[in-house]
Amino acid sequence: MRRQASSPARYWLEQLLQAAFGWVPTILGIGLRGLGYRLILRMDGWAAVEKGVRLRFADHIRLGHGAYLDEGVYLHACPQGIEIGAGSIVMHGAVLHVYNFRDLPNAGIRIGRECLVGEYTVIRGQGGVEIGDRVYTSPHTQILAVNHVFDDSRRPFVEQGITAQGIVIEDDVWVGAAATVTDGVRVGRGAVVAAGAVVTEDVPAHTVVAGVPARVVRRLNGRRPSRRTAKVHFAKEARLP
């Protein structure tokens, strides 16, 4: 139970309200949840929650005015919380998971205004995920602010701990389908992460990165750099704060 809610009383309250209202379809259900769910989460103005949305640690969830949670979304906010900004949309099947039972100091997920979290996107926030305004993720993207340590071949990786450095995605970023952003990365303002890319290092602002691992393939000024120029740009700009 301690992995589902802040207290036994909160567990039963959240489960009761979700059982009563969580299945109701159509605009009627959205209206009922818009009223009833105010008892278990923070809602600034009005937000729309479709049927079949699962909430855990709901008292640590905050929805901005006009936020929308599509069917099948799962939010697990333990314990530092999930915030979804005004006008942002979380599409079908997405998973936003803080799940911090190691007392990590920066855990949490913060999503800005007018963002779109694509279908079946996974965001894991153990190290903290900060997403700016107007950020779009395409279907099946992964933003993973946690990683296992596995350097010691004599020990199972589950005994070697984790890293949780955090991820920052600045304003106006587009993350393509099935891309992965790994722990410790900052994606600069206005950048584009190509479909299928695996981002393991900081992404400079206003660039396109692609590949595994991801590298700069284009600056967003209409010119396509050579491979050598792209590496130089990446090395210089990735060091900027």
MIDOSE-1310 file (N, C-alpha, C; in nm, 2 decimals, decimal comma, always signed):
residues 241
mrrq	+0,08/-0,12/+0,00/+0,00/+0,00/+0,00/+0,09/+0,13/+0,00; +0,20/+0,12/+0,07/+0,29/+0,24/+0,07/+0,34/+0,28/-0,06; +0,34/+0,19/-0,16/+0,38/+0,22/-0,29/+0,27/+0,27/-0,38; +0,15/+0,29/-0,33/+0,04/+0,33/-0,40/-0,02/+0,47/-0,36
assp	+0,00/+0,51/-0,23/-0,06/+0,63/-0,18/+0,02/+0,68/-0,06; -0,01/+0,80/-0,02/+0,07/+0,86/+0,09/+0,03/+0,81/+0,22; -0,08/+0,75/+0,24/-0,13/+0,69/+0,36/-0,24/+0,59/+0,34; -0,27/+0,50/+0,43/-0,39/+0,42/+0,41/-0,52/+0,49/+0,38
aryw	-0,54/+0,60/+0,45/-0,66/+0,68/+0,43/-0,67/+0,74/+0,29; -0,55/+0,79/+0,24/-0,54/+0,84/+0,11/-0,56/+0,73/+0,01; -0,51/+0,62/+0,03/-0,53/+0,50/-0,06/-0,67/+0,47/-0,08; -0,75/+0,46/+0,03/-0,89/+0,42/+0,01/-0,97/+0,54/-0,05
leql	-0,94/+0,66/-0,02/-1,01/+0,77/-0,08/-0,98/+0,78/-0,23; -0,86/+0,76/-0,27/-0,83/+0,77/-0,41/-0,89/+0,65/-0,49; -0,88/+0,53/-0,43/-0,93/+0,42/-0,49/-1,09/+0,42/-0,51; -1,15/+0,48/-0,40/-1,30/+0,49/-0,41/-1,34/+0,58/-0,52
lqaa	-1,28/+0,70/-0,53/-1,32/+0,80/-0,63/-1,29/+0,75/-0,77; -1,17/+0,68/-0,79/-1,14/+0,62/-0,92/-1,24/+0,51/-0,96; -1,28/+0,43/-0,86/-1,38/+0,33/-0,88/-1,51/+0,38/-0,92; -1,55/+0,49/-0,85/-1,68/+0,55/-0,87/-1,69/+0,63/-1,01
fgwv	-1,58/+0,70/-1,04/-1,59/+0,79/-1,16/-1,50/+0,75/-1,27; -1,40/+0,67/-1,24/-1,29/+0,64/-1,34/-1,34/+0,57/-1,47; -1,45/+0,50/-1,46/-1,50/+0,42/-1,58/-1,60/+0,50/-1,66; -1,65/+0,61/-1,61/-1,77/+0,67/-1,68/-1,73/+0,73/-1,81
ptil	-1,79/+0,69/-1,92/-1,75/+0,74/-2,05/-1,81/+0,88/-2,09; -1,76/+0,93/-2,20/-1,81/+1,05/-2,27/-1,79/+1,18/-2,18; -1,85/+1,28/-2,23/-1,83/+1,41/-2,16/-1,89/+1,41/-2,02; -1,99/+1,33/-1,99/-2,04/+1,31/-1,86/-1,93/+1,27/-1,76
gigl	-1,85/+1,17/-1,80/-1,75/+1,12/-1,72/-1,64/+1,22/-1,69; -1,60/+1,30/-1,80/-1,50/+1,40/-1,79/-1,55/+1,51/-1,69; -1,68/+1,54/-1,69/-1,73/+1,64/-1,60/-1,73/+1,59/-1,46; -1,77/+1,46/-1,44/-1,77/+1,40/-1,30/-1,63/+1,40/-1,24
rglg	-1,54/+1,36/-1,33/-1,40/+1,35/-1,28/-1,34/+1,49/-1,25; -1,38/+1,59/-1,34/-1,34/+1,73/-1,32/-1,38/+1,78/-1,18; -1,49/+1,73/-1,13/-1,54/+1,78/-1,00/-1,49/+1,69/-0,89; -1,51/+1,55/-0,91/-1,47/+1,46/-0,80/-1,32/+1,45/-0,77
yrli	-1,24/+1,46/-0,88/-1,10/+1,44/-0,86/-1,03/+1,55/-0,79; -1,10/+1,67/-0,77/-1,05/+1,78/-0,70/-1,02/+1,74/-0,55; -1,09/+1,63/-0,51/-1,07/+1,59/-0,37/-0,94/+1,51/-0,35; -0,88/+1,47/-0,46/-0,76/+1,39/-0,45/-0,64/+1,45/-0,52
lrmd	-0,65/+1,54/-0,61/-0,54/+1,61/-0,67/-0,56/+1,76/-0,68; -0,45/+1,83/-0,72/-0,46/+1,97/-0,74/-0,50/+2,00/-0,89; -0,60/+2,09/-0,91/-0,64/+2,12/-1,04/-0,66/+2,27/-1,05; -0,58/+2,33/-1,13/-0,59/+2,48/-1,15/-0,69/+2,51/-1,26
gwaa	-0,81/+2,56/-1,22/-0,91/+2,58/-1,32/-0,97/+2,45/-1,35; -0,99/+2,42/-1,48/-1,06/+2,29/-1,53/-0,96/+2,21/-1,61; -0,95/+2,08/-1,58/-0,87/+1,99/-1,66/-0,96/+1,87/-1,70; -0,93/+1,80/-1,81/-1,01/+1,69/-1,86/-0,93/+1,56/-1,84
vekg	-0,99/+1,47/-1,77/-0,94/+1,33/-1,74/-1,03/+1,23/-1,80; -0,99/+1,16/-1,90/-1,07/+1,06/-1,97/-1,08/+0,93/-1,88; -1,17/+0,84/-1,92/-1,19/+0,72/-1,85/-1,06/+0,63/-1,86; -1,05/+0,55/-1,76/-0,94/+0,46/-1,76/-0,80/+0,51/-1,72
vrlr	-0,80/+0,64/-1,68/-0,67/+0,70/-1,63/-0,64/+0,64/-1,49; -0,51/+0,60/-1,47/-0,47/+0,55/-1,33/-0,39/+0,65/-1,27; -0,42/+0,68/-1,14/-0,35/+0,78/-1,06/-0,30/+0,71/-0,93; -0,17/+0,73/-0,90/-0,11/+0,69/-0,78/-0,04/+0,81/-0,71
fadh	-0,05/+0,82/-0,58/-0,01/+0,93/-0,50/-0,07/+1,06/-0,57; -0,20/+1,05/-0,58/-0,27/+1,16/-0,65/-0,26/+1,30/-0,58; -0,24/+1,30/-0,45/-0,22/+1,42/-0,38/-0,09/+1,49/-0,42; +0,00/+1,43/-0,50/+0,12/+1,49/-0,55/+0,11/+1,52/-0,70
irlg	-0,01/+1,52/-0,75/-0,03/+1,55/-0,89/-0,10/+1,69/-0,90; -0,05/+1,77/-1,00/-0,11/+1,90/-1,02/-0,13/+1,91/-1,17; -0,25/+1,95/-1,21/-0,29/+1,97/-1,35/-0,33/+2,12/-1,37; -0,26/+2,18/-1,47/-0,29/+2,31/-1,51/-0,42/+2,33/-1,58
hgay	-0,47/+2,45/-1,59/-0,60/+2,47/-1,66/-0,59/+2,43/-1,80; -0,69/+2,35/-1,84/-0,69/+2,30/-1,98/-0,61/+2,18/-2,01; -0,54/+2,12/-1,91/-0,46/+2,00/-1,93/-0,56/+1,89/-1,96; -0,50/+1,79/-2,03/-0,59/+1,68/-2,08/-0,51/+1,55/-2,06
ldeg	-0,57/+1,45/-2,00/-0,52/+1,31/-1,98/-0,60/+1,22/-2,06; -0,55/+1,15/-2,16/-0,62/+1,06/-2,25/-0,64/+0,93/-2,18; -0,72/+0,84/-2,24/-0,75/+0,71/-2,19/-0,62/+0,63/-2,18; -0,61/+0,55/-2,07/-0,50/+0,46/-2,05/-0,37/+0,53/-2,00
vylh	-0,38/+0,66/-1,96/-0,26/+0,72/-1,91/-0,24/+0,67/-1,76; -0,11/+0,66/-1,72/-0,08/+0,62/-1,59/+0,02/+0,72/-1,53; -0,02/+0,78/-1,42/+0,06/+0,88/-1,34/+0,09/+0,82/-1,21; +0,22/+0,80/-1,18/+0,26/+0,75/-1,05/+0,36/+0,86/-0,99
acpq	+0,31/+0,94/-0,89/+0,38/+1,06/-0,85/+0,46/+1,05/-0,73; +0,48/+0,93/-0,68/+0,55/+0,91/-0,55/+0,70/+0,97/-0,55; +0,74/+1,04/-0,44/+0,65/+1,12/-0,37/+0,66/+1,27/-0,40; +0,76/+1,31/-0,48/+0,78/+1,45/-0,50/+0,69/+1,51/-0,61
giei	+0,62/+1,43/-0,68/+0,51/+1,49/-0,76/+0,53/+1,50/-0,91; +0,41/+1,51/-0,98/+0,40/+1,54/-1,12/+0,32/+1,66/-1,14; +0,38/+1,75/-1,22/+0,30/+1,88/-1,26/+0,29/+1,88/-1,41; +0,17/+1,90/-1,46/+0,14/+1,91/-1,60/+0,08/+2,05/-1,63
gags	+0,15/+2,13/-1,71/+0,11/+2,27/-1,73/-0,02/+2,29/-1,80; -0,06/+2,42/-1,80/-0,18/+2,46/-1,87/-0,18/+2,43/-2,01; -0,29/+2,37/-2,06/-0,30/+2,34/-2,20/-0,22/+2,22/-2,25; -0,16/+2,15/-2,17/-0,07/+2,03/-2,21/-0,16/+1,91/-2,22
ivmh	-0,12/+1,82/-2,31/-0,19/+1,70/-2,35/-0,10/+1,58/-2,32; -0,16/+1,48/-2,25/-0,09/+1,35/-2,24/-0,17/+1,25/-2,31; -0,11/+1,19/-2,41/-0,19/+1,10/-2,50/-0,20/+0,96/-2,45; -0,28/+0,88/-2,52/-0,32/+0,74/-2,48/-0,20/+0,66/-2,45
gavl	-0,21/+0,59/-2,33/-0,11/+0,49/-2,29/+0,02/+0,55/-2,24; +0,04/+0,68/-2,23/+0,16/+0,73/-2,17/+0,18/+0,70/-2,03; +0,30/+0,68/-1,98/+0,34/+0,65/-1,84/+0,43/+0,76/-1,79; +0,39/+0,83/-1,69/+0,47/+0,92/-1,62/+0,50/+0,87/-1,48
hvyn	+0,62/+0,84/-1,44/+0,65/+0,75/-1,33/+0,76/+0,81/-1,25; +0,73/+0,87/-1,13/+0,84/+0,91/-1,04/+0,90/+0,80/-0,96; +0,81/+0,73/-0,89/+0,84/+0,60/-0,82/+0,97/+0,61/-0,75; +0,98/+0,71/-0,65/+1,11/+0,73/-0,58/+1,10/+0,67/-0,44
frdl	+1,15/+0,55/-0,42/+1,15/+0,49/-0,29/+1,30/+0,48/-0,23; +1,39/+0,56/-0,30/+1,53/+0,56/-0,25/+1,56/+0,70/-0,19; +1,46/+0,78/-0,17/+1,48/+0,92/-0,12/+1,58/+1,00/-0,20; +1,56/+0,99/-0,33/+1,65/+1,07/-0,42/+1,60/+1,22/-0,41
pnag	+1,69/+1,31/-0,40/+1,65/+1,45/-0,37/+1,58/+1,53/-0,48; +1,61/+1,49/-0,60/+1,55/+1,57/-0,71/+1,44/+1,50/-0,79; +1,39/+1,39/-0,74/+1,29/+1,32/-0,82/+1,16/+1,40/-0,84; +1,10/+1,38/-0,95/+0,98/+1,45/-0,99/+0,97/+1,47/-1,14
irig	+0,85/+1,51/-1,19/+0,83/+1,54/-1,33/+0,76/+1,67/-1,34; +0,81/+1,76/-1,42/+0,75/+1,89/-1,44/+0,74/+1,92/-1,59; +0,62/+1,94/-1,63/+0,59/+1,96/-1,78/+0,53/+2,10/-1,79; +0,58/+2,18/-1,88/+0,53/+2,31/-1,90/+0,40/+2,33/-1,97
recl	+0,38/+2,44/-2,03/+0,25/+2,48/-2,09/+0,25/+2,43/-2,24; +0,13/+2,39/-2,28/+0,10/+2,36/-2,42/+0,20/+2,26/-2,48; +0,23/+2,16/-2,40/+0,31/+2,05/-2,44/+0,22/+1,93/-2,49; +0,28/+1,84/-2,56/+0,21/+1,72/-2,60/+0,30/+1,60/-2,57
vgey	+0,25/+1,51/-2,49/+0,32/+1,38/-2,46/+0,26/+1,27/-2,54; +0,33/+1,22/-2,64/+0,28/+1,13/-2,74/+0,24/+0,99/-2,68; +0,16/+0,92/-2,77/+0,11/+0,79/-2,73/+0,22/+0,70/-2,68; +0,20/+0,63/-2,57/+0,29/+0,53/-2,51/+0,43/+0,59/-2,48
tvir	+0,44/+0,72/-2,47/+0,57/+0,78/-2,42/+0,59/+0,73/-2,27; +0,71/+0,71/-2,23/+0,75/+0,68/-2,09/+0,84/+0,78/-2,04; +0,80/+0,85/-1,93/+0,89/+0,94/-1,86/+0,91/+0,89/-1,72; +1,04/+0,86/-1,69/+1,08/+0,82/-1,56/+1,16/+0,93/-1,49
gqgg	+1,11/+0,97/-1,37/+1,16/+1,09/-1,31/+1,24/+1,08/-1,18; +1,30/+0,96/-1,16/+1,38/+0,94/-1,04/+1,48/+1,05/-1,01; +1,55/+1,09/-1,12/+1,65/+1,20/-1,11/+1,60/+1,34/-1,13; +1,47/+1,35/-1,16/+1,41/+1,48/-1,19/+1,40/+1,50/-1,34
veig	+1,28/+1,53/-1,40/+1,26/+1,56/-1,54/+1,20/+1,70/-1,54; +1,26/+1,79/-1,61/+1,21/+1,93/-1,63/+1,19/+1,95/-1,78; +1,06/+1,97/-1,82/+1,03/+1,99/-1,96/+0,97/+2,13/-1,97; +1,02/+2,20/-2,07/+0,97/+2,34/-2,08/+0,84/+2,35/-2,15
drvy	+0,81/+2,47/-2,21/+0,68/+2,49/-2,28/+0,69/+2,45/-2,43; +0,58/+2,41/-2,48/+0,56/+2,37/-2,62/+0,66/+2,26/-2,66; +0,68/+2,17/-2,58/+0,76/+2,05/-2,61/+0,67/+1,94/-2,66; +0,70/+1,88/-2,77/+0,62/+1,77/-2,82/+0,71/+1,64/-2,82
tsph	+0,65/+1,53/-2,77/+0,72/+1,40/-2,79/+0,62/+1,32/-2,88; +0,68/+1,24/-2,97/+0,61/+1,16/-3,06/+0,58/+1,02/-2,99; +0,50/+0,94/-3,05/+0,47/+0,81/-2,99/+0,60/+0,72/-2,96; +0,59/+0,65/-2,85/+0,69/+0,56/-2,80/+0,83/+0,62/-2,77
tqil	+0,83/+0,75/-2,74/+0,96/+0,80/-2,69/+0,98/+0,77/-2,55; +1,11/+0,77/-2,50/+1,14/+0,74/-2,36/+1,23/+0,85/-2,31; +1,20/+0,91/-2,19/+1,28/+1,01/-2,13/+1,31/+0,95/-1,99; +1,43/+0,91/-1,97/+1,46/+0,82/-1,86/+1,57/+0,88/-1,77
avnh	+1,53/+0,95/-1,66/+1,62/+1,01/-1,57/+1,66/+0,92/-1,46; +1,71/+0,80/-1,50/+1,76/+0,70/-1,41/+1,84/+0,60/-1,49; +1,94/+0,54/-1,43/+2,02/+0,44/-1,50/+2,08/+0,35/-1,40; +2,11/+0,22/-1,44/+2,17/+0,13/-1,35/+2,32/+0,14/-1,37
vfdd	+2,39/+0,12/-1,26/+2,54/+0,10/-1,26/+2,57/-0,05/-1,28; +2,66/-0,07/-1,37/+2,69/-0,21/-1,41/+2,84/-0,24/-1,43; +2,93/-0,15/-1,38/+3,07/-0,16/-1,42/+3,14/-0,28/-1,35; +3,10/-0,33/-1,24/+3,16/-0,44/-1,17/+3,11/-0,57/-1,22
srrp	+3,19/-0,64/-1,30/+3,15/-0,77/-1,36/+3,13/-0,88/-1,25; +3,18/-0,85/-1,13/+3,18/-0,96/-1,03/+3,05/-0,95/-0,95; +2,97/-0,85/-0,97/+2,85/-0,83/-0,89/+2,73/-0,82/-0,99; +2,61/-0,87/-0,95/+2,49/-0,84/-1,03/+2,46/-0,69/-1,04
fveq	+2,41/-0,64/-1,15/+2,39/-0,50/-1,16/+2,29/-0,45/-1,06; +2,19/-0,53/-1,02/+2,09/-0,49/-0,92/+2,15/-0,46/-0,79; +2,28/-0,50/-0,76/+2,35/-0,47/-0,63/+2,44/-0,35/-0,65; +2,45/-0,29/-0,76/+2,55/-0,18/-0,79/+2,49/-0,04/-0,78
gita	+2,36/-0,03/-0,76/+2,30/+0,10/-0,75/+2,26/+0,16/-0,88; +2,22/+0,29/-0,87/+2,17/+0,36/-0,99/+2,24/+0,50/-1,00; +2,22/+0,56/-1,11/+2,25/+0,70/-1,12/+2,11/+0,77/-1,15; +2,10/+0,90/-1,10/+1,98/+0,97/-1,12/+2,02/+1,12/-1,13
qgiv	+2,07/+1,16/-1,24/+2,13/+1,29/-1,26/+2,02/+1,39/-1,30; +1,92/+1,35/-1,36/+1,81/+1,43/-1,41/+1,82/+1,47/-1,56; +1,71/+1,51/-1,61/+1,70/+1,55/-1,76/+1,63/+1,68/-1,76; +1,68/+1,77/-1,85/+1,62/+1,90/-1,88/+1,59/+1,91/-2,03
iedd	+1,47/+1,94/-2,06/+1,43/+1,96/-2,20/+1,38/+2,10/-2,21; +1,45/+2,19/-2,28/+1,41/+2,33/-2,28/+1,29/+2,35/-2,38; +1,24/+2,48/-2,39/+1,12/+2,51/-2,47/+1,14/+2,48/-2,61; +1,02/+2,45/-2,68/+1,01/+2,43/-2,82/+1,09/+2,32/-2,88
vwvg	+1,10/+2,21/-2,81/+1,18/+2,09/-2,86/+1,08/+1,99/-2,91; +1,12/+1,92/-3,02/+1,04/+1,81/-3,08/+1,12/+1,69/-3,07; +1,07/+1,59/-3,00/+1,14/+1,46/-2,99/+1,06/+1,36/-3,07; +1,13/+1,30/-3,17/+1,07/+1,21/-3,27/+1,03/+1,07/-3,21
aaat	+0,96/+1,00/-3,30/+0,91/+0,87/-3,25/+1,02/+0,77/-3,21; +1,00/+0,70/-3,10/+1,08/+0,60/-3,05/+1,22/+0,65/-3,02; +1,24/+0,78/-3,00/+1,37/+0,83/-2,95/+1,38/+0,81/-2,80; +1,50/+0,80/-2,75/+1,53/+0,79/-2,61/+1,63/+0,90/-2,56
vtdg	+1,59/+0,96/-2,46/+1,67/+1,06/-2,39/+1,72/+1,00/-2,26; +1,85/+0,99/-2,24/+1,90/+0,92/-2,12/+1,94/+1,01/-2,01; +1,97/+0,96/-1,89/+1,99/+1,03/-1,77/+2,11/+1,13/-1,79; +2,10/+1,25/-1,73/+2,20/+1,34/-1,73/+2,21/+1,44/-1,85
vrvg	+2,11/+1,43/-1,93/+2,11/+1,51/-2,06/+2,03/+1,64/-2,05; +2,08/+1,74/-2,12/+2,00/+1,87/-2,14/+1,98/+1,88/-2,29; +1,86/+1,90/-2,33/+1,82/+1,92/-2,47/+1,79/+2,07/-2,48; +1,87/+2,14/-2,57/+1,86/+2,29/-2,58/+1,73/+2,33/-2,65
rgav	+1,70/+2,46/-2,63/+1,58/+2,52/-2,68/+1,57/+2,51/-2,83; +1,46/+2,47/-2,88/+1,43/+2,47/-3,03/+1,50/+2,35/-3,10; +1,55/+2,25/-3,03/+1,62/+2,14/-3,09/+1,52/+2,04/-3,14; +1,56/+1,95/-3,23/+1,48/+1,84/-3,28/+1,56/+1,71/-3,26
vaag	+1,50/+1,61/-3,20/+1,56/+1,48/-3,19/+1,49/+1,39/-3,28; +1,57/+1,33/-3,38/+1,52/+1,25/-3,48/+1,46/+1,12/-3,43; +1,37/+1,07/-3,51/+1,31/+0,94/-3,47/+1,41/+0,83/-3,45; +1,40/+0,76/-3,34/+1,49/+0,64/-3,32/+1,63/+0,68/-3,26
avvt	+1,65/+0,81/-3,24/+1,78/+0,85/-3,18/+1,79/+0,81/-3,04; +1,92/+0,79/-2,99/+1,94/+0,77/-2,85/+2,04/+0,88/-2,80; +1,98/+0,97/-2,72/+2,06/+1,09/-2,68/+2,13/+1,06/-2,55; +2,26/+1,06/-2,56/+2,35/+1,03/-2,44/+2,43/+1,15/-2,40
edvp	+2,43/+1,26/-2,48/+2,50/+1,38/-2,44/+2,41/+1,50/-2,47; +2,45/+1,62/-2,41/+2,37/+1,74/-2,43/+2,35/+1,77/-2,57; +2,23/+1,83/-2,60/+2,20/+1,87/-2,74/+2,20/+2,02/-2,75; +2,28/+2,08/-2,84/+2,28/+2,22/-2,85/+2,15/+2,28/-2,89
ahtv	+2,12/+2,40/-2,86/+2,00/+2,46/-2,90/+1,99/+2,48/-3,05; +1,87/+2,47/-3,11/+1,85/+2,49/-3,25/+1,93/+2,40/-3,34; +1,94/+2,27/-3,31/+2,01/+2,17/-3,39/+1,92/+2,05/-3,41; +1,95/+1,97/-3,51/+1,88/+1,84/-3,52/+1,99/+1,74/-3,49
vagv	+1,95/+1,64/-3,40/+2,04/+1,53/-3,37/+1,97/+1,40/-3,42; +2,06/+1,31/-3,46/+2,01/+1,18/-3,51/+2,11/+1,07/-3,48; +2,07/+0,95/-3,48/+2,16/+0,83/-3,47/+2,17/+0,77/-3,33; +2,26/+0,67/-3,32/+2,28/+0,60/-3,20/+2,43/+0,58/-3,18
parv	+2,49/+0,65/-3,09/+2,44/+0,76/-3,01/+2,41/+0,89/-3,10; +2,32/+0,97/-3,05/+2,28/+1,09/-3,13/+2,40/+1,19/-3,15; +2,40/+1,24/-3,27/+2,50/+1,35/-3,31/+2,43/+1,46/-3,39; +2,49/+1,58/-3,38/+2,43/+1,69/-3,46/+2,45/+1,66/-3,61
vrrl	+2,34/+1,66/-3,68/+2,34/+1,65/-3,83/+2,30/+1,77/-3,90; +2,25/+1,87/-3,83/+2,20/+1,99/-3,89/+2,18/+2,10/-3,79; +2,22/+2,22/-3,83/+2,19/+2,34/-3,75/+2,06/+2,40/-3,82; +1,97/+2,45/-3,74/+1,85/+2,50/-3,79/+1,86/+2,65/-3,85
ngrr	+1,95/+2,66/-3,94/+1,97/+2,78/-4,02/+1,97/+2,76/-4,17; +1,92/+2,64/-4,20/+1,91/+2,60/-4,34/+2,03/+2,54/-4,41; +2,14/+2,53/-4,33/+2,27/+2,47/-4,38/+2,29/+2,33/-4,32; +2,34/+2,24/-4,39/+2,38/+2,11/-4,34/+2,53/+2,10/-4,33
psrr	+2,58/+2,09/-4,20/+2,72/+2,09/-4,18/+2,79/+1,96/-4,22; +2,92/+1,96/-4,25/+2,99/+1,84/-4,27/+3,00/+1,76/-4,14; +3,05/+1,64/-4,15/+3,06/+1,56/-4,03/+3,15/+1,62/-3,93; +3,27/+1,67/-3,98/+3,37/+1,73/-3,89/+3,31/+1,86/-3,83
takv	+3,24/+1,94/-3,91/+3,19/+2,07/-3,86/+3,08/+2,04/-3,75; +3,00/+1,94/-3,78/+2,90/+1,90/-3,68/+2,96/+1,86/-3,54; +3,07/+1,79/-3,55/+3,13/+1,75/-3,42/+3,19/+1,87/-3,35; +3,25/+1,96/-3,42/+3,30/+2,08/-3,36/+3,19/+2,16/-3,30
hfak	+3,08/+2,19/-3,37/+2,96/+2,26/-3,31/+2,91/+2,19/-3,19; +2,90/+2,06/-3,20/+2,84/+1,99/-3,08/+2,94/+2,00/-2,96; +3,07/+1,99/-2,98/+3,16/+1,99/-2,87/+3,16/+2,13/-2,80; +3,15/+2,24/-2,89/+3,15/+2,37/-2,83/+3,02/+2,41/-2,76
earl	+2,91/+2,38/-2,82/+2,78/+2,43/-2,77/+2,73/+2,34/-2,66; +2,77/+2,22/-2,65/+2,73/+2,13/-2,54/+2,78/+2,18/-2,41; +2,89/+2,26/-2,41/+2,95/+2,30/-2,29/+2,89/+2,43/-2,24; +2,79/+2,49/-2,32/+2,73/+2,61/-2,27/+2,63/+2,58/-2,16
p	+2,61/+2,67/-2,06/+2,51/+2,64/-1,96/+2,37/+2,64/-2,01
